[in-house]
Structure formats: C-alpha cells, structure tokens
Amino acid sequence: MTGKIKLVGVKATAQRLKKLSAEVRKRHVDTSLRKGANVAKVAVQTEAPVDTGKLKASIVVRRSAKDSNPGATTYHTGVLLNAWYFPLVEFGTSSHLIKTKKKSILASSNASSAGPAKPQFFGTAVRHPGSAATGFFRRGWAKSRKQSMDATLNLLKKRLGTK
C-alpha cells in the first residue's frame, strides 16, 4: 500500500525547535512522538482479535533504547513477549504435524458449562490444518498512519505556539 501524506507547518515548527535548548526540545519532541505512537496503538488494539484479551493488552508503546541516528528519538508500537503467539495470529500458520515429544498420547479436554471435560484422544500425532493470517497489526497501522503523524505534529505545534 502506498500513499502520500502532506504535513503542513513542518518548516515553521522545525525553525522554532532549533531555537530551543536541547533539553526543552527533547521534551517537546518526546511528548509529541509518544502521542502519535499512542494513536497507532489504539488503532492496532481496535483491530486485534480478542479471545482472552491478552494479545490486545500486550500492545504497547515503547521508547527505543538505541537509535541509529545520534540525538534521534524513536517510539515503537509493538507487542510484548508475553503474547508469544503474535506472529502466528498476524501472519497465520501453514498446515503442520504436531507430534508428542515422548511416547505419550496427545489429548484435548473440551470443558464446557454443560458438564465435566470429556477428553479426546488423538494418538501420538495430529495434523493441524493451520490458521489464516489476520493482519490486524498491519491493518491498524495502515489505518492510523496519517492520524498518528497529524497528532504528533499538531501537539508539537501547540506546544511551540506555531501554526
């Protein structure tokens, strides 16, 4: 997906930023970047499939510890490691064989409110049909990209008093 985004007022805002001390400039830029990243976070959370809610809750905004450009600040909207299955949901899985590690039997208990769990036995291997990709993260980011940039620039303009 390609598209053009036009940011208005960037030149005046950049000139105003240059006049500020490094500490004040960093504070204004950090706050504005976090605001934009949070717009993306909300959009991605809105698109996230909900089963237990763990995946949706694990979508966070983090400030990058290392930046490739000295003096730069980078914020990432991402998924915490406690949702280790994120790539499986986002990108899907192909059909695959699940085997036992030892010579035990694969079983699944289907507990329901109707009564006690009745285990189903599969044997030592089962063919998993795979799962379709949801693409929720990419879809949420694509939907929020312009709003995220606008939120960043608008807050920066407001804090600096530029138009």
MDAnalysis code that builds the backbone (N, CA, C; Angstrom):
import MDAnalysis as mda
import numpy as np

u = mda.Universe.empty(489, n_residues=163, atom_resindex=np.repeat(np.arange(163), 3), trajectory=True)
u.add_TopologyAttr("name", ["N", "CA", "C"] * 163)
u.add_TopologyAttr("resid", np.arange(1, 164))
u.add_TopologyAttr("resname", ["MET", "THR", "GLY", "LYS", "ILE", "LYS", "LEU", "VAL", "GLY", "VAL", "LYS", "ALA", "THR", "ALA", "GLN", "ARG", "LEU", "LYS", "LYS", "LEU", "SER", "ALA", "GLU", "VAL", "ARG", "LYS", "ARG", "HIS", "VAL", "ASP", "THR", "SER", "LEU", "ARG", "LYS", "GLY", "ALA", "ASN", "VAL", "ALA", "LYS", "VAL", "ALA", "VAL", "GLN", "THR", "GLU", "ALA", "PRO", "VAL", "ASP", "THR", "GLY", "LYS", "LEU", "LYS", "ALA", "SER", "ILE", "VAL", "VAL", "ARG", "ARG", "SER", "ALA", "LYS", "ASP", "SER", "ASN", "PRO", "GLY", "ALA", "THR", "THR", "TYR", "HIS", "THR", "GLY", "VAL", "LEU", "LEU", "ASN", "ALA", "TRP", "TYR", "PHE", "PRO", "LEU", "VAL", "GLU", "PHE", "GLY", "THR", "SER", "SER", "HIS", "LEU", "ILE", "LYS", "THR", "LYS", "LYS", "LYS", "SER", "ILE", "LEU", "ALA", "SER", "SER", "ASN", "ALA", "SER", "SER", "ALA", "GLY", "PRO", "ALA", "LYS", "PRO", "GLN", "PHE", "PHE", "GLY", "THR", "ALA", "VAL", "ARG", "HIS", "PRO", "GLY", "SER", "ALA", "ALA", "THR", "GLY", "PHE", "PHE", "ARG", "ARG", "GLY", "TRP", "ALA", "LYS", "SER", "ARG", "LYS", "GLN", "SER", "MET", "ASP", "ALA", "THR", "LEU", "ASN", "LEU", "LEU", "LYS", "LYS", "ARG", "LEU", "GLY", "THR", "LYS"])
u.atoms.positions = np.array([
    [0.838, -1.166, 0.000],
    [0.000, 0.000, 0.000],
    [0.889, 1.235, 0.000],
    [0.651, 2.145, -0.919],
    [1.410, 3.378, -0.958],
    [0.441, 4.535, -0.897],
    [0.937, 5.652, -0.473],
    [0.119, 6.843, -0.386],
    [0.992, 8.023, -0.027],
    [0.466, 9.197, -0.273],
    [1.220, 10.400, 0.039],
    [0.579, 11.085, 1.229],
    [1.432, 11.572, 2.103],
    [0.968, 12.302, 3.271],
    [1.626, 13.665, 3.242],
    [0.824, 14.698, 3.344],
    [1.364, 16.053, 3.339],
    [1.226, 16.633, 4.740],
    [2.362, 16.995, 5.307],
    [2.359, 17.612, 6.626],
    [2.556, 19.115, 6.445],
    [1.605, 19.881, 6.935],
    [1.646, 21.329, 6.779],
    [2.193, 21.959, 8.057],
    [3.062, 22.929, 7.911],
    [3.599, 23.652, 9.058],
    [4.862, 23.056, 9.626],
    [5.454, 22.130, 8.922],
    [6.659, 21.465, 9.423],
    [7.836, 22.428, 9.464],
    [7.967, 23.270, 8.434],
    [9.117, 24.174, 8.336],
    [9.150, 25.173, 9.504],
    [8.017, 25.806, 9.781],
    [7.953, 26.786, 10.877],
    [8.196, 26.116, 12.218],
    [7.652, 24.918, 12.371],
    [7.824, 24.181, 13.621],
    [9.283, 23.782, 13.808],
    [9.929, 23.331, 12.738],
    [11.346, 22.947, 12.812],
    [12.228, 24.143, 13.145],
    [11.921, 25.298, 12.568],
    [12.702, 26.509, 12.869],
    [12.540, 26.904, 14.333],
    [11.335, 26.791, 14.839],
    [11.079, 27.138, 16.243],
    [11.809, 26.161, 17.177],
    [11.832, 24.884, 16.805],
    [12.526, 23.872, 17.606],
    [14.017, 24.161, 17.716],
    [14.624, 24.612, 16.618],
    [16.060, 24.885, 16.595],
    [16.457, 25.983, 17.587],
    [15.527, 26.872, 17.893],
    [15.799, 27.985, 18.799],
    [15.760, 27.568, 20.275],
    [15.221, 26.390, 20.566],
    [15.086, 25.936, 21.945],
    [16.343, 25.212, 22.418],
    [16.506, 25.136, 23.721],
    [17.624, 24.369, 24.267],
    [17.396, 22.888, 23.972],
    [18.458, 22.118, 23.984],
    [18.370, 20.692, 23.668],
    [17.420, 19.968, 24.611],
    [17.454, 20.314, 25.892],
    [16.607, 19.640, 26.884],
    [15.125, 19.920, 26.633],
    [14.794, 21.182, 26.400],
    [13.401, 21.563, 26.150],
    [12.934, 20.962, 24.825],
    [13.784, 21.013, 23.824],
    [13.451, 20.454, 22.513],
    [13.155, 18.961, 22.634],
    [14.011, 18.251, 23.368],
    [13.842, 16.805, 23.542],
    [12.517, 16.490, 24.246],
    [12.184, 17.286, 25.259],
    [10.942, 17.058, 25.994],
    [9.717, 17.255, 25.085],
    [9.730, 18.328, 24.280],
    [8.607, 18.585, 23.370],
    [8.484, 17.491, 22.311],
    [9.601, 17.105, 21.737],
    [9.588, 16.081, 20.685],
    [9.167, 14.735, 21.255],
    [9.713, 14.357, 22.413],
    [9.349, 13.079, 23.042],
    [7.853, 12.985, 23.308],
    [7.299, 14.028, 23.897],
    [5.872, 14.031, 24.228],
    [5.024, 13.921, 22.963],
    [5.415, 14.647, 21.927],
    [4.660, 14.640, 20.674],
    [4.753, 13.285, 19.970],
    [5.946, 12.706, 19.958],
    [6.116, 11.395, 19.321],
    [5.322, 10.313, 20.052],
    [5.329, 10.363, 21.367],
    [4.565, 9.380, 22.137],
    [3.072, 9.514, 21.847],
    [2.600, 10.744, 21.715],
    [1.186, 10.974, 21.396],
    [0.832, 10.312, 20.060],
    [1.668, 10.503, 19.054],
    [1.422, 9.889, 17.747],
    [1.475, 8.371, 17.806],
    [2.431, 7.841, 18.559],
    [2.552, 6.388, 18.690],
    [1.338, 5.805, 19.410],
    [0.788, 6.541, 20.358],
    [-0.399, 6.063, 21.071],
    [-1.630, 6.038, 20.172],
    [-1.705, 6.942, 19.197],
    [-2.800, 6.908, 18.219],
    [-2.724, 5.596, 17.436],
    [-1.508, 5.222, 17.015],
    [-1.317, 3.955, 16.296],
    [-1.650, 2.773, 17.198],
    [-1.246, 2.842, 18.462],
    [-1.514, 1.753, 19.407],
    [-3.020, 1.492, 19.531],
    [-3.796, 2.544, 19.680],
    [-5.247, 2.403, 19.826],
    [-5.849, 1.793, 18.561],
    [-5.370, 2.218, 17.394],
    [-5.884, 1.676, 16.131],
    [-5.559, 0.185, 16.006],
    [-4.355, -0.203, 16.390],
    [-3.965, -1.613, 16.316],
    [-4.777, -2.431, 17.320],
    [-4.974, -1.900, 18.532],
    [-5.772, -2.599, 19.533],
    [-7.217, -2.782, 19.061],
    [-7.741, -1.797, 18.360],
    [-9.100, -1.884, 17.831],
    [-9.228, -3.016, 16.824],
    [-8.171, -3.235, 16.043],
    [-8.180, -4.285, 15.018],
    [-7.854, -5.672, 15.580],
    [-7.279, -5.733, 16.776],
    [-6.809, -7.008, 17.339],
    [-7.962, -7.964, 17.617],
    [-7.796, -9.231, 17.237],
    [-8.808, -10.222, 17.582],
    [-8.775, -10.469, 19.091],
    [-9.934, -10.679, 19.684],
    [-9.992, -10.859, 21.132],
    [-10.514, -12.256, 21.454],
    [-9.686, -13.011, 22.148],
    [-10.098, -14.308, 22.678],
    [-10.070, -14.158, 24.199],
    [-8.881, -14.059, 24.753],
    [-8.732, -13.836, 26.192],
    [-8.469, -12.362, 26.499],
    [-8.070, -11.581, 25.501],
    [-7.729, -10.178, 25.708],
    [-6.250, -9.962, 25.969],
    [-5.504, -11.053, 26.101],
    [-4.066, -10.954, 26.402],
    [-3.291, -10.309, 25.254],
    [-3.609, -10.663, 24.033],
    [-2.915, -10.097, 22.877],
    [-3.177, -8.593, 22.783],
    [-4.421, -8.212, 22.914],
    [-4.795, -6.794, 22.850],
    [-4.109, -5.993, 23.955],
    [-4.053, -6.563, 25.152],
    [-3.423, -5.876, 26.287],
    [-1.905, -5.791, 26.144],
    [-1.327, -6.659, 25.335],
    [0.127, -6.675, 25.204],
    [0.638, -5.689, 24.147],
    [-0.245, -4.972, 23.482],
    [0.161, -3.959, 22.502],
    [0.521, -2.694, 23.256],
    [1.765, -2.269, 23.109],
    [2.284, -1.159, 23.899],
    [3.093, -0.190, 23.039],
    [3.379, 0.966, 23.610],
    [4.279, 1.948, 23.016],
    [5.524, 1.982, 23.880],
    [6.676, 1.875, 23.238],
    [7.960, 1.910, 23.943],
    [8.904, 2.876, 23.256],
    [9.714, 3.523, 24.061],
    [10.775, 4.374, 23.520],
    [11.972, 3.488, 23.243],
    [12.546, 3.644, 22.062],
    [13.685, 2.822, 21.671],
    [14.889, 3.153, 22.540],
    [15.545, 2.118, 23.058],
    [16.734, 2.317, 23.887],
    [17.910, 2.784, 23.043],
    [17.993, 2.282, 21.819],
    [19.089, 2.648, 20.925],
    [18.507, 3.222, 19.642],
    [19.081, 4.315, 19.207],
    [18.698, 4.899, 17.932],
    [19.903, 4.883, 17.015],
    [19.672, 4.568, 15.749],
    [20.776, 4.530, 14.796],
    [21.294, 5.936, 14.509],
    [20.453, 6.923, 14.704],
    [20.833, 8.306, 14.473],
    [21.044, 8.999, 15.821],
    [22.283, 9.368, 16.171],
    [22.522, 10.014, 17.466],
    [21.676, 11.279, 17.620],
    [21.070, 11.429, 18.767],
    [20.220, 12.577, 19.033],
    [18.779, 12.366, 18.599],
    [18.506, 11.270, 17.918],
    [17.143, 10.991, 17.458],
    [16.359, 10.284, 18.562],
    [15.050, 10.393, 18.487],
    [14.165, 9.699, 19.417],
    [13.211, 8.847, 18.590],
    [13.068, 7.593, 18.954],
    [12.187, 6.693, 18.229],
    [11.240, 6.007, 19.207],
    [9.974, 6.009, 18.864],
    [8.978, 5.266, 19.626],
    [8.437, 4.153, 18.742],
    [8.207, 3.001, 19.340],
    [7.682, 1.844, 18.628],
    [6.349, 1.435, 19.231],
    [5.408, 1.114, 18.373],
    [4.188, 0.463, 18.815],
    [4.425, -1.010, 18.519],
    [4.366, -1.848, 19.541],
    [4.691, -3.251, 19.353],
    [3.941, -4.148, 20.313],
    [4.343, -5.405, 20.325],
    [3.685, -6.419, 21.140],
    [4.693, -6.984, 22.136],
    [4.297, -7.059, 23.405],
    [5.170, -7.609, 24.439],
    [5.384, -9.105, 24.234],
    [6.453, -9.612, 24.807],
    [6.801, -11.024, 24.645],
    [5.817, -11.977, 25.322],
    [5.001, -11.485, 26.260],
    [4.043, -12.391, 26.899],
    [2.978, -12.871, 25.914],
    [2.845, -12.204, 24.780],
    [1.960, -12.661, 23.714],
    [2.842, -13.288, 22.628],
    [3.521, -14.347, 22.987],
    [4.493, -15.007, 22.109],
    [3.869, -15.496, 20.809],
    [2.566, -15.667, 20.802],
    [1.846, -16.205, 19.649],
    [1.454, -15.119, 18.643],
    [1.858, -13.881, 18.894],
    [1.512, -12.777, 17.999],
    [1.814, -13.075, 16.526],
    [3.025, -13.561, 16.171],
    [3.295, -13.827, 14.751],
    [2.365, -14.889, 14.152],
    [1.938, -15.827, 14.967],
    [1.033, -16.865, 14.481],
    [-0.332, -16.277, 14.124],
    [-0.766, -15.306, 14.909],
    [-2.054, -14.659, 14.666],
    [-1.935, -13.674, 13.500],
    [-0.893, -12.876, 13.504],
    [-0.699, -11.846, 12.474],
    [-0.460, -12.450, 11.086],
    [0.440, -13.417, 10.999],
    [0.862, -13.950, 9.711],
    [0.254, -15.315, 9.373],
    [-0.409, -15.957, 10.324],
    [-1.018, -17.256, 10.087],
    [0.003, -18.379, 10.145],
    [-0.471, -19.598, 10.014],
    [0.403, -20.770, 10.010],
    [-0.015, -21.690, 8.877],
    [0.925, -22.465, 8.408],
    [0.601, -23.450, 7.381],
    [0.208, -24.755, 8.063],
    [-0.330, -25.649, 7.303],
    [-0.682, -26.964, 7.821],
    [0.592, -27.644, 8.333],
    [0.502, -28.283, 9.486],
    [1.682, -28.920, 10.053],
    [1.295, -30.102, 10.944],
    [2.268, -30.930, 11.205],
    [2.066, -32.122, 12.022],
    [2.532, -31.840, 13.447],
    [1.699, -32.135, 14.418],
    [2.059, -31.986, 15.825],
    [2.321, -33.386, 16.364],
    [3.530, -33.585, 16.882],
    [3.911, -34.898, 17.408],
    [4.199, -34.785, 18.893],
    [4.032, -35.891, 19.598],
    [4.389, -35.921, 21.013],
    [5.907, -35.957, 21.141],
    [6.428, -35.407, 22.225],
    [7.871, -35.422, 22.449],
    [8.327, -36.779, 22.964],
    [7.497, -37.381, 23.744],
    [7.777, -38.728, 24.251],
    [6.666, -39.627, 23.748],
    [6.726, -40.887, 24.039],
    [5.724, -41.814, 23.514],
    [4.420, -41.781, 24.302],
    [3.939, -40.579, 24.593],
    [2.656, -40.448, 25.273],
    [1.575, -40.184, 24.219],
    [0.389, -39.873, 24.667],
    [-0.735, -39.684, 23.754],
    [-1.173, -38.224, 23.800],
    [-1.444, -37.632, 22.631],
    [-1.990, -36.282, 22.561],
    [-3.463, -36.342, 22.932],
    [-3.874, -35.441, 23.833],
    [-5.271, -35.413, 24.249],
    [-5.709, -33.978, 24.419],
    [-6.985, -33.751, 24.287],
    [-7.565, -32.430, 24.477],
    [-8.800, -32.598, 25.340],
    [-8.961, -31.745, 26.347],
    [-10.180, -31.825, 27.150],
    [-11.080, -30.677, 26.729],
    [-12.280, -30.990, 26.365],
    [-13.252, -29.993, 25.929],
    [-14.195, -29.686, 27.083],
    [-13.736, -28.859, 27.993],
    [-14.569, -28.496, 29.138],
    [-15.661, -27.541, 28.675],
    [-16.833, -27.691, 29.207],
    [-17.933, -26.791, 28.885],
    [-18.766, -26.573, 30.142],
    [-19.664, -25.619, 30.050],
    [-20.524, -25.346, 31.200],
    [-21.570, -26.448, 31.373],
    [-21.730, -27.302, 30.353],
    [-22.733, -28.369, 30.413],
    [-22.311, -29.520, 31.314],
    [-21.032, -29.631, 31.570],
    [-20.600, -30.747, 32.390],
    [-19.098, -30.874, 32.443],
    [-18.634, -31.988, 33.008],
    [-17.184, -32.171, 33.123],
    [-16.533, -32.375, 31.758],
    [-15.227, -32.123, 31.730],
    [-14.463, -32.263, 30.490],
    [-14.423, -33.713, 30.046],
    [-14.601, -33.905, 28.762],
    [-14.501, -35.246, 28.176],
    [-13.272, -35.237, 27.274],
    [-12.230, -35.938, 27.682],
    [-11.010, -35.891, 26.874],
    [-11.181, -36.574, 25.528],
    [-10.542, -35.981, 24.511],
    [-10.485, -36.574, 23.186],
    [-9.046, -37.017, 22.971],
    [-8.842, -38.237, 22.520],
    [-7.505, -38.757, 22.304],
    [-7.205, -38.777, 20.809],
    [-6.003, -38.298, 20.454],
    [-5.616, -38.194, 19.054],
    [-4.532, -39.198, 18.663],
    [-3.850, -39.779, 19.599],
    [-2.730, -40.663, 19.301],
    [-1.410, -39.934, 19.523],
    [-0.383, -40.331, 18.814],
    [0.939, -39.730, 19.006],
    [1.215, -38.589, 18.045],
    [0.328, -38.334, 17.074],
    [0.498, -37.232, 16.131],
    [-0.871, -36.780, 15.625],
    [-0.964, -35.506, 15.290],
    [-2.194, -34.958, 14.734],
    [-1.819, -33.916, 13.685],
    [-2.573, -33.871, 12.594],
    [-2.328, -32.894, 11.526],
    [-3.134, -31.635, 11.838],
    [-2.422, -30.526, 12.090],
    [-3.077, -29.242, 12.342],
    [-3.337, -28.590, 10.995],
    [-4.552, -28.103, 10.751],
    [-4.866, -27.544, 9.429],
    [-4.228, -26.177, 9.156],
    [-3.646, -25.561, 10.171],
    [-3.089, -24.222, 10.004],
    [-4.128, -23.175, 10.338],
    [-3.718, -21.927, 10.303],
    [-4.655, -20.841, 10.581],
    [-4.407, -19.697, 9.608],
    [-5.461, -18.991, 9.281],
    [-5.361, -17.880, 8.340],
    [-4.728, -16.665, 9.024],
    [-4.006, -15.883, 8.257],
    [-3.422, -14.641, 8.774],
    [-4.530, -13.632, 9.034],
    [-4.408, -12.879, 10.134],
    [-5.389, -11.837, 10.413],
    [-4.912, -10.478, 9.916],
    [-3.598, -10.240, 9.991],
    [-3.053, -8.958, 9.532],
    [-3.543, -7.770, 10.326],
    [-4.002, -7.988, 11.559],
    [-4.590, -6.902, 12.346],
    [-3.600, -5.780, 12.636],
    [-2.344, -6.119, 12.913],
    [-1.362, -5.091, 13.264],
    [-1.083, -4.196, 12.057],
    [-0.831, -4.809, 10.921],
    [-0.558, -4.039, 9.705],
    [-1.773, -3.217, 9.285],
    [-2.961, -3.787, 9.419],
    [-4.193, -3.079, 9.070],
    [-4.401, -1.872, 9.994],
    [-4.191, -2.068, 11.293],
    [-4.351, -0.967, 12.243],
    [-3.357, 0.150, 11.991],
    [-2.108, -0.235, 11.696],
    [-1.082, 0.782, 11.414],
    [-1.427, 1.541, 10.141],
    [-1.859, 0.834, 9.098],
    [-2.194, 1.491, 7.830],
    [-3.349, 2.480, 8.016],
    [-4.330, 2.105, 8.818],
    [-5.477, 2.981, 9.050],
    [-5.108, 4.219, 9.868],
    [-4.103, 4.100, 10.730],
    [-3.789, 5.195, 11.656],
    [-2.567, 6.007, 11.259],
    [-1.907, 5.646, 10.169],
    [-0.635, 6.288, 9.831],
    [-0.764, 7.806, 9.734],
    [-1.719, 8.298, 8.958],
    [-1.864, 9.743, 8.799],
    [-2.293, 10.405, 10.115],
    [-3.245, 9.785, 10.821],
    [-3.712, 10.367, 12.086],
    [-2.575, 10.415, 13.109],
    [-1.731, 9.401, 13.087],
    [-0.597, 9.342, 14.006],
    [0.372, 10.492, 13.745],
    [0.694, 10.695, 12.477],
    [1.597, 11.797, 12.125],
    [0.972, 13.150, 12.425],
    [-0.327, 13.285, 12.115],
    [-1.026, 14.536, 12.401],
    [-1.037, 14.833, 13.902],
    [-1.304, 13.813, 14.722],
    [-1.333, 14.005, 16.173],
    [0.033, 14.457, 16.689],
    [1.093, 13.854, 16.146],
    [2.446, 14.230, 16.546],
    [2.722, 15.686, 16.210],
    [2.483, 16.040, 14.956],
    [2.778, 17.404, 14.511],
    [1.876, 18.432, 15.181],
    [0.589, 18.116, 15.339],
    [-0.334, 19.075, 15.967],
    [0.046, 19.361, 17.416],
    [0.426, 18.333, 18.165],
    [0.839, 18.566, 19.550],
    [2.128, 19.374, 19.597],
    [3.054, 19.073, 18.711],
    [4.312, 19.816, 18.667],
    [4.051, 21.280, 18.332],
    [3.188, 21.528, 17.363],
    [2.829, 22.913, 17.006],
    [2.183, 23.631, 18.192],
    [1.289, 22.940, 18.867],
    [0.589, 23.528, 20.020],
    [1.577, 23.882, 21.131],
    [2.499, 22.958, 21.414],
    [3.476, 23.202, 22.479],
    [4.445, 24.328, 22.146],
    [4.707, 24.510, 20.843],
    [5.654, 25.534, 20.413],
    [4.962, 26.836, 20.029],
    [3.651, 26.816, 19.932],
    [2.903, 28.024, 19.566],
    [3.050, 28.398, 18.105],
    [3.204, 27.405, 17.232],
    [3.279, 27.674, 15.777],
    [2.010, 27.184, 15.113],
    [1.823, 27.611, 13.862],
    [0.607, 27.217, 13.126],
    [0.934, 26.235, 12.047],
])
